[in-house]
Amino acid sequence: MQSWRASLLWFDPEADGPRPHFESDGLLVTAADAAGVQRVVAVGAYDTLRPRYSDVAVHDRRGRLIAPGFIDLHIHYPQTDVIGSPADGLLPWLERYTFPQEARFADPGHAASVARFFFDELLRHGVTTVLAFGTSHPGSVDALLGEAQARGLRCIAGKSLQDRHSPDGVRDETEASLRDTEALIARWHGRDRLGYAITPRFAPSCSDAQLHGAGALAARYSDVWIQSHVAENLDELRWVRALYPQDRSYLAVYERFGLLRRRAVYAHGIYLDDADRALLARTGAAVAVSPTSNLFLGSGFFDYAAAREAGVTLGLASDVGGGMSFSPFATMRAAYTVGRASVRGDGAAKRGVSLAATDLWWQHTAGAARALGLAWVVGSLAPGSEADFVVLDPAATPLLARRTAQAASLEEWLFALILLADDRAVTEVVVAGAPASHAFTEATPDLHGGRAR
């Protein structure tokens, strides 16, 4: 059994919106359950809990904030090395940077090297759970989930399905891709803290036969996840309309193939209409809001007001490498900016919203956990949750220290952290009750696999 003393922030795991709990001087107590999993057993005011746990040594972190580890609801680990690459939009960016880089993941050694760096970077920013894309190569998933398992992390990932409209080196073969997917499910799903996600890259990259097979696998394995993209970009939207003229919308393509259900997460969702939002709410499928990627690629603005009115389940995501940062603080900042936008990307008027700091934080923790169907598992410090959390320094930089010291309320204090903090504020990361495993790369590989000079 272990305990930590600090300010504590967490959220009600079952709520469909932010219900924050905060203790300015709190105690967090963790212990292993009968299966050996480290879980939160108590959380609350220090003065109240300490007498009950007086024999447990305390990690004193007064002056710091302990919060649940962040959850990234949509990220591409093979795109780690294309982050910050300029492009005119989504489709040119994929062709010029992403697909050539992803072709390299046919090499297991390269996949393993990127996986190590990827998790180092996530942990440096306080991210402890991810829903991630691999490439079309099964070995890319083996490398990622193998690295996650070695570090005790909760990771859900899948092999990208893309049997058409993809270049040599990343295009797969329909039947082989489905066999590979089923073999990866058998190998990894439910092993330790790992899960598998059936992963059509996006509707244009998949033949009807491949989407039909993906839907059949989703029906056969009801507890696996599904992940893909939807309604991200206007050029992409026009392409989908040309490819699927019989379907009412981009989202309806996935519905026709049985790919909308709980534990299905679709990134972006910028150009959804009211019928699409009602469909998401009815099926329980979720949207991974990816604001830094949407801004970088000029895709548009997510309509928070309409999504909330329709009861759409959502959470925040970096979408690296289209996203501009691994940092949850950068993602929350961008989400606030996008929420305030007064015009949707297609020019239609909409209401802007001013997202509260607690709402933004919830979207990256308990809200994202709810989108994954993992409420009470991750994303909260509520008793019973797995012991994944971060220790944050609200005085990590001179400006952050000055601003947080003057905050007049919890909301103002958290808002200052969101707007001003970065990885320097993350002083410790605890995964399954233990310090996170870091192995920061000493040198950066160059584009040809050598060492950077």
N, C-alpha and C positions, 0 to 999 in steps of 0.2 A: 504494500500500500504506500502511496506517495501523496503529498499535498503541496500546493502552491498558494502563496499569498500575494495578491495583486488586486488591482481593479479588474473586474470581470464584466464582459459583455457577451450575452448569448440571446437566442430567440426561441420562442415556442416552436417545437418541431412540427406540430400538426397544423398550425395556423396557415391560412392561405394568403397571408400578408404579414408585414413586420409587427411582431409583438415582442418588443425588446425587454430584456431583464438586465439590470445593471447594479453592480455593487462597487462602490468607490473603494471599499476595503473588504475584499472578499477572500474566500477560501475555496479552492478546487481540490477535491479528493478523488483519486483514481485507485483502482485495484483490479487484479486479474479475476475474471469470472471462472466458472467451472471448466470452460474450454481453453482457458489460458489467455483469453482476449482481454486486453487492458481497456477498462471502461470507466466512465465517470460514475462515482457512487454517491457523491454529495457536492453541492454547489450552493453558495449563499454567503451571508455576512460572516466575516471572520469571527467576531465576538460570539456569534450564535453557534457556529460549528466547531470552533477550536476545542471547547471542553469535551466534545464527543470524540475527538480524534487527538487527544493530548499526547498520545504515545507515538504519533506519526511524525516523523521529521518533516520540517517545513522548508520548501525552497522559497526563500524570501525575495519577492520581486516587487516590493512596494515602489511606487513611482512609475510602474509599467502597467500595460493593459494586456490581459490575457483574453483572447477571443478564439472562436473556432477556426481551425485551418480553413483557408479559402478553397472553394471548389471552382474549377474551370470547366464549364459545361460544353465547350467546343474548342478543340485545338488540334493542329496538324503537327505531329512531332517531326515528320520528314521535311517540313518547311522551315525548320529552325534556321537553316543557312540561307534562306531567301528573304528573311525579315529585312525590311528597309530597302527592298529593290524597287526602283521606280517603274511605273507602267501607266498606260492610258486608261486602264479599266480592268475589270475582272478577267475577261476572256483573253486579252493580250498578255496579261500578267501570268496566267496559267501557261500559256504557250511558250513565253519567252524564258521564264524563270522556274516555274514550279515543276512542270513535267520533266525537263532535263535533270533537275536536281533529284526528283523522285526515282528516276531510272537508276540512279546510283545505289538504291537500296536492294538491288539484286545481290549485292555483295554483303554477306552477313557481317563481315568485320566493320564495314562502314555503318551499317544499321546499329550495331552494338555501340560504336563510338558516339554516334549522334544521340542514342538513347541515354547514355551516361551524362552527356552534357545537358540534354533536355531536362532530366530530373534534377541535376545540380541547379539549373537556372530556376526551375519551378520552386524548389525548396528555398532558394535564396530569397524568393519573393513571398514565401509563406503559403504556397499552394500545396495542399496535401491530398487532394482528390482530383482526378481528371477523367473526362470522356474524350478520347483521342482517336484520330484517324491514323492508321498505318498507310502504307502504299499498297499497290496491287500484289506485292510479293509477300507470301505467307511468312517468310523469314523476318520481315520488318515487324510483324506482330510478335513473333517469338522473341525478338531482341527487346522490344519495349516491355512486354509483360514479364519477361525473365528479369530484366533490370528492376522493375517495380517490385517483383516478388523478393528479390535480394534485399531491398530496402524496407520491406514491410509496408509498402504504400498501397492505398486503394486506387486502382486504375482499371478503367473499362476501355477497351480498344477493339478495333476490327480492321480486317483487310479490306481495302477499297475495291469495290466491284465496278469495273469499267471496261466492258467488252466492245465498245464502239466509240467513235469520235474521240479517240485517244491515240497518241503516237506510239510507234514501236518503242518497247522498253517499259511502258507502263500499261499498255492494253493487255487485258487478260482474255482467256478463252471461256466461253459461257459455262459449259459443264464442269470443266476443271475448277473454275472459280467457286462454284457452289460446293463441289467436293472439298476443296481447300477450306472453305468457310466452316463446313460441318466438322471437319477434322480439328480445326482450331477451337471450335466450341468444346469439343470433347477434351481437348488438351488443356484448356485454360479456364473455362467458365466455372466459377464457384470454387476455384482453387485458392486457398488462403484469402487474400483480400482483392482478388481479381475477378473481372467480369468480361464477357464478350459482347460486342455490338455488331450486329449485321449492318454492313456499311455500303449501301449504294452511293457512289460518289455524289452524283446528282442525276436526275432523271435523264438528261441528254446523253450521259455517258453509258447508259445501260440499255440493252435491248429488252424488248418485251419478255423474251424468254428468261433473261437474267433477273428482271424484276419479279416475274412470276415465281422463279425459284427462290428468290429472297423472301417473298411473302410466304411461301410454303415452309421455309425454314423458321420464319417468325411464328407461324402457327404451331409448328412441331415443338419449338423450344420457347415456351411462353414467358419464361423468366429471363431470357437474354434481352439485351437492349437493341434498339434500332437507331441509327444516326444517319443523317444526310443533310442536304441543303435545300432550301426552298425560297423562291421569290426574293432573291438577293439583288438582282441587277436587271435593268430594263432590257438590255441586249439579250441576256439569258432568258428573260420572260418571253420575248418575241420568238426566240429559238424554240422554247418549249411549246408555244402555241402552234408553231409550224409542224413540230414533230408529233404532237398529240392533239389534233384538231377535234377529236371526239370527246375530249375531257373538258369539263367546265372550267378548270383552273389548274395551275401548276400543282397545288396541293392535292387536287382531286386525282391526279395521276397516281400518287402514292396510295390514296384510298382505294382505288380500283385494284391495286395489287396486294392489298391486305397489309399495308405498312404503316397504318395509323392505329395506335393503341397506347396504353400506358407503357412507360419505359421506352417510348419513341421520342427522340429529340431532334428537331429540325432547326438548323442554324439560319439566322437572319430574319426571314419573314417580313421584309419591309413592304412588299407589294401584295399583301393579303387583303381580301375584301371581307365584308361582314359575314358572308356565307362561309368563307374559309375559317374565320375566327370561331364561328359557331361550331364548325366541324372539329376544330382542335379541342374546344371545350367539351364537346360531346364524347370524343374518343379518349380524352386524357393525354393526348400527345402534347409535347411541350415545345416552346421556342427558346433557343439559345440566342439571346440578344448580344450582338457582337459590335459594339459601337466604334471601337478604334479601327477595325477592319472596314466597316461601312464608310467611315470618314476618309480613310486612306485611299480606298478604291473609288470613292465618289459614288457609291451605290445608292445612298439615300438615307432617310431617317426613320427609325422604328417608331411606330405610332403607339406609344404607351397608353394614351387615353382610351383608344379603341380596344386595345388588347385587354385592358383591365375591365372595361365595361362588359366585354364578352365573356369574362372569366377564363381567359387563356392562362395556362400555367407557363411560367417563364423564369429564366435565371440568366446570369451574366457569364460572358465568355470572352476570352482574349482573341480567339481565332488567329493566333500565330500560325503561319507567317504573314497572312494578310493583315492581321492585327499588328499594331505598332509596338507592343510591349508585352512582356510576361507579367507585368505588375498589376495586381488587382486594383491598386490605387489609380493607375492610369485608366483602367477599364471603367471604374466607378466615376472618375472625372468626366470621361467621354460620355457615359450614359446620362449624367446630369446635363451636359451640354445638348445632347440629342433630345432629351426630354423637353428642354426649354424651346426647341425649334418650333416655329409657328407655321411652317409649311412642310408638307410631306414631299418626298422626293419627286413624285409625279406632278407636282404643282397644285394638288388639291388642298384646299384650306383645312386645317385641323386645329384643335386646341392644344396648346403647349401645356406641359405639366412641370411643376417644380418638385423634383423628387427629393424627398427628405433623406438625410444622411442615414438614418436607420433603415429606410427602404432600400437604398443602394447597398448597404452592408448585408442586409437580409438576402438580396438577390444573389450575392456572391457566396452565401453560406447556407442557411436553412432553406431559403427559397430554391436554390440550385439543388439541394438535397431532395427537396420535395419533387422537383422536376424529374429527378432520376429515380424516384420511388424509394429513396433511402432516408426518409425522415426517421428520426430516432437512431440512425446509424452513424451518419456524419453530419457536419454542418451546424452542430449545436453543442453546448456544454451541459445540456439537460441530463439528469441521471439516466443511465442506460446507454448513452451515446459512447461510441468508440473514442478513445483518448487521443484525438488529433487536435492540436491547438498551436497557436502562435503567441509569442510574447513580443509586444510592440512597445517601442520607446516614443512617447509623445514629445520628447525633447531631443529627437535624433539630430536635428539641425538647428542652428540659431534661430532661423525664422519660425520653424515649427514650434520650438520651445516658447518663443515670445508670444506667438498667437494662441497656442493652447492654454498658456498660463492666464490669458485674459478672457477665456470663454466663460459665458454667463450661464450656460446650460449644457446638458449632455448632447443635445442635438448640435449646438454650435461647436462643441469640442470635437465631436466625430466628423463634422463637416470640415473643420480645419485639417484633421488628419487626412481625409479623403483628398482634399485639394492640394495639400502641401507635402504629404509623405511620399516616400519611395522605399526602395529596398534597404536603405540605411536604417529605417525604423524597425525592421524585422531583426530582432536580436537573438531569438531562439525559435526553433521549430521542433515541436514534439509530435512524433508519429507513433501511434499505438503505445503511448506511455513512455517512449524512449526518445532521446535526442535523435534528430533526423541524421541520416547518413549523408555526409557531403564528401565529394571527391573532386574538388574544382580542378578543371583542366589547366595544366601549367602552360601550355602553348596552344594556339589556335591552328587547326589544319588549314592549309591553303586550298584553293579550288581544285588542285590536282592531287590532293591527298598527301602532300608533303607537310613540312612544318613552316609556319609563318616566320619570317625573319624580322 
